[in-house]
Structure formats: structure tokens, C-alpha cells
Amino acid sequence: MKLTDFYNEVSRSVDTAKTEISVAETKRVLSEAFLLLAKMDAAEAFDTVSKGITTAKKKLSK
């Protein structure tokens, strides 16, 4: 999946009538998250991503 496609898919998921988050805002937040990950060493970044995926899988199973 291209990064742009990833951004767009996330934007479609979070932009609801209740939240009203625009595509541009979503992309900016994701960009900032990637900037934070880039500042970490590889092990810490992958650990952070792994924890995020674990949390997401728990939400999917509910």
C-alpha cells in the first residue's frame, strides 16, 4: 500500500459526522506521528509500532 493510500484510508475511517476531521488534518497528524517515529532509534520505533498494532488488534476483536 502506498503511503498516500494509507493516509486516505485512515482519513475515510476517522472523518465521521461526529468527529468531522478533514483529510488534511488527518494527514498532518499522521505526518507528525511519522516524524516522532523517525526521531527514535529503530528498536524503539518498531516497539512503539508493535504496541500500537497490538492495541488495534484488541479493538478489532471487540
Backbone as ProteinMPNN parsed JSONL, in Angstrom:
{"seq_chain_A": "MKLTDFYNEVSRSVDTAKTEISVAETKRVLSEAFLLLAKMDAAEAFDTVSKGITTAKKKLSK", "coords_chain_A": {"N_chain_A": [[0.852, -1.18, 0.0], [0.58, 2.169, -0.862], [1.911, 5.093, 0.755], [0.314, 7.392, 0.555], [-2.157, 6.223, -0.058], [-2.579, 4.894, 2.338], [-2.802, 7.085, 4.126], [-5.16, 8.216, 3.044], [-7.021, 6.15, 3.468], [-7.073, 6.016, 6.268], [-8.067, 8.57, 6.737], [-10.663, 8.355, 5.661], [-11.736, 6.629, 7.529], [-11.732, 8.024, 9.97], [-13.068, 10.427, 9.576], [-15.982, 11.324, 10.428], [-19.46, 12.16, 10.947], [-19.638, 12.792, 13.594], [-16.981, 13.352, 14.441], [-15.779, 14.944, 12.444], [-13.226, 15.321, 11.107], [-10.929, 16.532, 8.892], [-9.465, 15.466, 5.744], [-6.984, 16.683, 5.295], [-6.248, 17.428, 7.921], [-6.037, 14.907, 9.107], [-3.939, 13.788, 7.609], [-1.895, 15.52, 8.357], [-1.626, 14.951, 11.102], [-0.865, 12.232, 10.986], [1.546, 12.552, 9.616], [3.039, 13.964, 11.516], [3.183, 11.98, 13.473], [4.794, 10.099, 12.174], [7.111, 11.624, 11.979], [7.849, 11.785, 14.671], [8.357, 9.06, 15.144], [10.552, 8.765, 13.454], [12.516, 10.119, 14.817], [13.205, 8.402, 16.803], [15.322, 5.625, 17.807], [15.734, 2.686, 15.783], [14.877, 0.296, 17.09], [13.273, 1.23, 19.226], [11.318, 2.623, 17.785], [10.111, 0.541, 16.273], [9.187, -1.016, 18.395], [7.294, 0.708, 19.486], [5.478, 0.9, 17.335], [4.728, -1.785, 17.197], [3.416, -2.103, 19.671], [1.275, -0.38, 19.222], [-0.047, -1.737, 17.146], [-0.761, -4.076, 18.476], [-2.594, -3.046, 20.334], [-4.526, -2.121, 18.523], [-5.387, -4.544, 17.38], [-6.705, -5.673, 19.56], [-8.881, -3.939, 19.728], [-10.145, -4.526, 17.318], [-11.054, -7.084, 17.787], [-13.167, -6.798, 19.471]], "CA_chain_A": [[0.0, 0.0, 0.0], [1.313, 3.436, -0.898], [1.692, 5.929, 1.933], [-0.854, 8.237, 0.279], [-3.349, 5.378, 0.093], [-2.721, 4.681, 3.784], [-3.354, 8.334, 4.657], [-6.548, 8.37, 2.587], [-7.853, 5.143, 4.142], [-7.247, 6.483, 7.649], [-8.949, 9.745, 6.674], [-12.046, 7.886, 5.482], [-12.178, 5.969, 8.757], [-11.906, 8.946, 11.102], [-13.912, 11.573, 9.241], [-17.393, 10.989, 10.591], [-20.284, 13.317, 11.322], [-19.354, 13.109, 14.997], [-15.641, 13.909, 14.638], [-15.541, 15.961, 11.423], [-11.795, 15.527, 10.903], [-10.691, 16.608, 7.454], [-8.361, 14.69, 5.184], [-5.748, 17.441, 5.532], [-5.903, 17.306, 9.339], [-5.605, 13.528, 9.342], [-2.614, 13.628, 7.012], [-0.942, 16.28, 9.169], [-1.403, 14.192, 12.336], [-0.067, 11.058, 10.642], [2.882, 13.029, 9.285], [3.709, 14.264, 12.781], [3.471, 10.701, 14.124], [5.953, 9.53, 11.497], [8.273, 12.426, 12.367], [8.243, 11.328, 16.009], [8.967, 7.736, 14.986], [11.847, 8.942, 12.8], [13.468, 10.617, 15.815], [13.553, 7.285, 17.683], [16.161, 4.617, 17.171], [14.896, 1.692, 15.099], [14.263, -0.646, 18.04], [12.205, 1.927, 19.94], [10.248, 2.907, 16.826], [9.39, -0.696, 15.98], [8.482, -1.399, 19.614], [6.127, 1.589, 19.565], [4.537, 0.464, 16.296], [4.233, -3.09, 17.617], [2.436, -1.878, 20.742], [0.093, 0.204, 18.59], [-0.734, -2.794, 16.407], [-1.363, -4.952, 19.489], [-3.778, -2.343, 20.832], [-5.518, -2.111, 17.445], [-5.956, -5.889, 17.251], [-7.664, -5.823, 20.658], [-10.078, -3.188, 19.36], [-10.801, -5.25, 16.236], [-11.681, -8.319, 18.284], [-14.332, -6.461, 20.319]], "C_chain_A": [[0.898, 1.243, 0.0], [0.986, 4.246, 0.35], [0.475, 6.834, 1.74], [-2.15, 7.45, 0.43], [-3.635, 5.109, 1.572], [-3.349, 5.907, 4.435], [-4.836, 8.47, 4.295], [-7.481, 7.378, 3.277], [-8.104, 5.542, 5.594], [-8.215, 7.661, 7.675], [-10.403, 9.338, 6.518], [-12.591, 7.271, 6.762], [-12.5, 6.952, 9.879], [-12.829, 10.119, 10.818], [-15.376, 11.151, 9.267], [-18.162, 12.254, 10.958], [-19.97, 13.761, 12.751], [-18.006, 13.802, 15.171], [-15.312, 15.038, 13.674], [-14.06, 16.33, 11.292], [-11.533, 15.494, 9.403], [-9.529, 15.72, 7.034], [-7.034, 15.391, 5.483], [-5.31, 17.33, 6.987], [-5.386, 15.909, 9.662], [-4.199, 13.311, 8.808], [-1.553, 14.355, 7.833], [-0.611, 15.526, 10.452], [-0.547, 12.955, 12.055], [1.37, 11.451, 10.315], [3.673, 13.33, 10.549], [4.057, 12.985, 13.535], [4.703, 10.057, 13.502], [7.225, 10.322, 11.823], [8.779, 12.021, 13.75], [8.918, 9.963, 15.94], [10.367, 7.85, 14.385], [12.917, 9.435, 13.765], [13.946, 9.509, 16.754], [14.572, 6.383, 16.994], [15.234, 3.512, 16.67], [14.175, 0.762, 16.071], [13.097, -0.004, 18.772], [11.019, 2.21, 19.015], [9.433, 1.654, 16.529], [8.642, -1.211, 17.197], [7.201, -0.579, 19.761], [5.06, 1.17, 18.556], [3.92, -0.881, 16.681], [3.176, -2.966, 18.706], [1.138, -1.292, 20.17], [-0.722, -0.833, 17.839], [-1.419, -3.751, 17.378], [-2.638, -4.33, 20.042], [-4.884, -2.342, 19.781], [-6.173, -3.48, 17.278], [-6.967, -6.172, 18.35], [-8.972, -5.119, 20.322], [-10.845, -3.913, 18.256], [-11.562, -6.48, 16.733], [-12.905, -8.048, 19.152], [-15.603, -6.477, 19.52]], "O_chain_A": [[1.851, 1.337, 0.773], [-0.089, 4.1, 0.931], [-0.311, 7.019, 2.669], [-3.127, 7.955, 0.984], [-4.79, 5.098, 2.0], [-4.306, 5.792, 5.2], [-5.661, 8.801, 5.147], [-8.607, 7.728, 3.63], [-9.224, 5.418, 6.089], [-9.086, 7.735, 8.543], [-11.282, 9.908, 7.165], [-13.784, 7.382, 7.046], [-13.435, 6.734, 10.65], [-13.324, 10.745, 11.754], [-15.928, 10.686, 8.27], [-17.566, 13.292, 11.245], [-20.028, 14.948, 13.073], [-17.892, 14.739, 15.96], [-14.633, 15.993, 14.051], [-13.695, 17.504, 11.358], [-11.882, 14.525, 8.729], [-8.723, 15.286, 7.857], [-6.068, 14.742, 5.883], [-4.122, 17.155, 7.261], [-4.415, 15.753, 10.401], [-3.361, 12.715, 9.484], [-0.437, 13.859, 7.985], [0.551, 15.465, 10.852], [0.388, 12.664, 12.8], [2.307, 10.751, 10.699], [4.852, 12.987, 10.641], [5.109, 12.908, 14.17], [5.558, 9.529, 14.214], [8.303, 9.737, 11.93], [9.985, 11.926, 13.974], [9.932, 9.733, 16.599], [11.268, 7.105, 14.771], [14.104, 9.19, 13.549], [14.969, 9.657, 17.422], [14.68, 6.371, 15.767], [14.081, 3.424, 17.092], [12.992, 0.474, 15.893], [12.044, -0.624, 18.926], [9.863, 2.058, 19.409], [8.203, 1.698, 16.532], [7.564, -1.787, 17.053], [6.151, -1.114, 20.117], [3.877, 1.096, 18.89], [2.718, -1.085, 16.507], [2.154, -3.652, 18.663], [0.042, -1.667, 20.587], [-1.952, -0.814, 17.889], [-2.541, -4.19, 17.124], [-3.648, -5.015, 20.2], [-6.053, -2.541, 20.113], [-7.381, -3.566, 17.058], [-7.975, -6.836, 18.11], [-10.05, -5.644, 20.6], [-12.076, -3.911, 18.261], [-12.586, -6.862, 16.166], [-13.609, -8.984, 19.53], [-16.677, -6.22, 20.064]]}, "name": "protein", "num_of_chains": 1, "seq": "MKLTDFYNEVSRSVDTAKTEISVAETKRVLSEAFLLLAKMDAAEAFDTVSKGITTAKKKLSK"}
